[in-house]
Amino acid sequence: MLALRARGLGSTWTSLHLLHEAEAAATLGIPDGVTQTVLLPIGYTKDAVLRPANHKPPREVMRREGSRQAFPGGRQRSFATEIE
């Protein structure tokens, strides 16, 4: 996605096509037995104003595998907070 962006193209992950999985498979020539998980539409952006995303630092959102505890230095969140 970064390489596409560097070339003036936009892309996004989507699984919305799974609502019509059989039609997508027929249109794209996906053989039976292949599990569809994501579609990556690509296109040129028109008059897009792109800027860095506003997000929390990784230490605030990363968790140890199998744990709800934050990494050292990160804030601890409860399960209820995570699903809100």
QUIWO-V431604 format. One record per run of one state. SS is the DSSP state (A for helix, B for strand, O for the rest). FROM is the first residue (numbers start at 1). TO is the last residue. If there is no record, write none. Layout:
# QUIWO-V431604
SS/FROM/TO  SS/FROM/TO
This chain:
# QUIWO-V431604
O/1/1  A/2/6  O/7/8  B/9/14  O/15/15  A/16/28  O/29/38  B/39/44  O/45/57  A/58/61  O/62/62  B/63/63  O/64/69  B/70/70  O/71/78  A/79/83  O/84/84
